[in-house]
Structure formats: structure tokens, C-alpha cells
Amino acid sequence: MDSASTVGDSMNRKSSRVPMSDEEGQCMLQSPRRALDVGSVLSAGSAKSKVTVKEDRGVTCSDIRAILPTAFILLFTLFIMVTVIPYAFSSVIKQLQAVRELEAAKEAELAAQLELQNQT
């Protein structure tokens, strides 16, 4: 028994577990692409139960309550980013500023030496 027939048999078993109505069977015959949506385990229902663009129900209070925990987490994360992270890296920022000042001082010193050499 080769592996190709084993894979085919297991696929046939999986697809045979999903019961299909006459309407879904006709959809599979007409459009195989849609058949994946209708018989999919992840679709959570048939194509009839899905919300369409035409149904505009607006925003309800329960929608806002469902979003609030995510909004609080987002705001807390932004607060941490603005306050704690700069404080944690303040010593690194100070070191970078000191390096820039030293480089500027060296450049000024080299420029002064070049002027002295050009005058003589």
C-alpha cells in the first residue's frame, strides 16, 4: 500500500464526515471554490448565516463593551512606552550625548590646529 492511496483514503473519510444538504451539494457541483466555505469546519455555519455587507446594524453598547478590554490594554501599553522605556534607557541616551560632545570637541580642536598650521 503506497502513501498516495493512504492520503486519498484519509481525505475521503474526512470529507464524508460532513453531512451535506441538497442545496450544499448543488453548490459543490456548481462552484468548487464555494464548497470549501460551505463545508469548512472553521466557517461556523452555512453561507446563509454569514453577515453580508447589506446588513448594517450600527454600533451597540455591547460592541463597545467587547472592545473596552482591548482598548485598555492598548492605552496601558502606550503609557508604558512613553514613560518607562525612556527612563530605562536614560543612561544610554546620556552616554550617546557625551560621545557626541567629545566628537564635537575633537573636531573643534583639529580645526584649531589646522588654522595654526595654515597661519605659519
Backbone torsions as a table, in degrees:
resi	resn	phi	psi	omega
1	MET	NA	121.4	-178.0
2	ASP	-90.3	167.3	-173.9
3	SER	-71.4	-26.6	-179.5
4	ALA	-65.0	-40.9	179.6
5	SER	-71.6	-31.7	178.1
6	THR	-65.8	-42.8	179.4
7	VAL	-65.1	-43.2	178.9
8	GLY	-62.2	-41.3	178.9
9	ASP	-64.8	-41.3	-179.0
10	SER	-68.6	-33.3	177.7
11	MET	-68.3	-38.6	179.2
12	ASN	-65.3	-38.1	179.2
13	ARG	-66.1	-42.1	-179.0
14	LYS	-64.7	-44.3	-177.3
15	SER	-71.8	-25.4	-179.6
16	SER	-77.7	-13.8	179.6
17	ARG	-74.4	-26.3	-176.9
18	VAL	-84.2	113.9	179.1
19	PRO	-73.0	139.6	-179.0
20	MET	-119.6	140.5	173.8
21	SER	-82.6	173.1	179.2
22	ASP	-62.7	-38.2	-178.3
23	GLU	-65.1	-43.1	179.5
24	GLU	-67.4	-36.0	177.5
25	GLY	-64.4	-37.9	177.1
26	GLN	-67.6	-37.5	178.2
27	CYS	-63.3	-37.4	179.0
28	MET	-65.9	-35.5	179.4
29	LEU	-72.0	-37.8	-177.2
30	GLN	-77.0	-44.4	-175.2
31	SER	-142.9	104.2	-179.1
32	PRO	-65.6	-25.1	-179.9
33	ARG	-67.5	-41.0	179.5
34	ARG	-71.7	-26.8	-179.0
35	ALA	-61.6	-31.2	178.2
36	LEU	-66.2	-38.4	179.6
37	ASP	-69.1	-41.2	-175.1
38	VAL	-70.0	-44.9	-175.8
39	GLY	-92.8	5.2	-176.0
40	SER	-71.6	143.6	178.5
41	VAL	-71.1	-32.1	-175.8
42	LEU	-82.7	-9.0	-175.4
43	SER	-75.3	-17.6	177.0
44	ALA	59.4	39.9	175.9
45	GLY	139.0	-179.1	-179.0
46	SER	-85.0	173.9	-179.1
47	ALA	-65.9	-25.5	-179.2
48	LYS	-68.7	-31.4	-174.5
49	SER	-84.6	-8.1	-179.1
50	LYS	-73.9	144.7	179.6
51	VAL	-76.6	134.2	179.2
52	THR	-102.2	171.1	-179.2
53	VAL	-67.8	-28.0	-178.0
54	LYS	-66.5	-27.9	-178.9
55	GLU	-86.1	100.3	178.7
56	ASP	-107.8	103.4	-173.7
57	ARG	-97.3	-7.0	179.8
58	GLY	80.1	-178.7	-178.5
59	VAL	-100.1	128.6	179.9
60	THR	-108.2	170.2	179.4
61	CYS	-63.4	-35.5	179.3
62	SER	-68.2	-30.9	175.0
63	ASP	-64.4	-42.9	179.9
64	ILE	-66.1	-41.7	177.4
65	ARG	-62.1	-33.6	179.9
66	ALA	-71.6	-28.9	-177.4
67	ILE	-87.5	-23.9	-174.5
68	LEU	-53.5	-46.5	179.4
69	PRO	-58.8	-39.6	178.6
70	THR	-66.0	-40.2	179.6
71	ALA	-65.3	-40.8	178.0
72	PHE	-63.8	-41.7	178.2
73	ILE	-62.8	-42.0	178.9
74	LEU	-63.1	-46.2	179.7
75	LEU	-64.6	-40.2	177.8
76	PHE	-63.2	-41.6	178.7
77	THR	-63.7	-42.5	177.9
78	LEU	-63.7	-39.9	177.3
79	PHE	-60.8	-44.0	178.3
80	ILE	-62.4	-43.3	-179.0
81	MET	-62.3	-39.2	-176.0
82	VAL	-77.5	-32.6	-173.9
83	THR	-102.7	-53.0	-170.5
84	VAL	-77.5	-43.1	-175.6
85	ILE	-62.9	-46.8	176.4
86	PRO	-62.0	-36.2	177.8
87	TYR	-64.6	-40.5	-179.4
88	ALA	-66.8	-33.3	-177.7
89	PHE	-100.5	14.5	-178.4
90	SER	-63.1	-37.4	179.1
91	SER	-66.5	-37.0	177.6
92	VAL	-66.7	-41.4	179.0
93	ILE	-63.7	-40.6	178.0
94	LYS	-63.5	-40.9	178.2
95	GLN	-63.8	-41.3	178.4
96	LEU	-63.5	-39.9	177.2
97	GLN	-65.1	-39.6	178.1
98	ALA	-64.0	-40.2	178.2
99	VAL	-63.3	-42.1	178.7
100	ARG	-62.9	-40.5	178.6
101	GLU	-64.9	-41.1	177.7
102	LEU	-63.5	-42.0	178.4
103	GLU	-63.9	-40.1	178.5
104	ALA	-65.8	-38.9	178.6
105	ALA	-65.7	-40.4	178.0
106	LYS	-64.3	-42.1	179.1
107	GLU	-63.6	-40.2	178.5
108	ALA	-65.2	-39.7	179.1
109	GLU	-65.7	-43.8	177.4
110	LEU	-63.7	-38.4	178.6
111	ALA	-65.4	-39.3	178.9
112	ALA	-66.0	-39.9	178.0
113	GLN	-65.3	-39.5	177.9
114	LEU	-65.0	-37.6	177.4
115	GLU	-65.1	-41.3	178.5
116	LEU	-62.8	-40.3	-179.9
117	GLN	-68.5	-36.4	180.0
118	ASN	-71.8	-30.3	179.7
119	GLN	-72.8	-30.8	-178.2
120	THR	-89.8	NA	NA
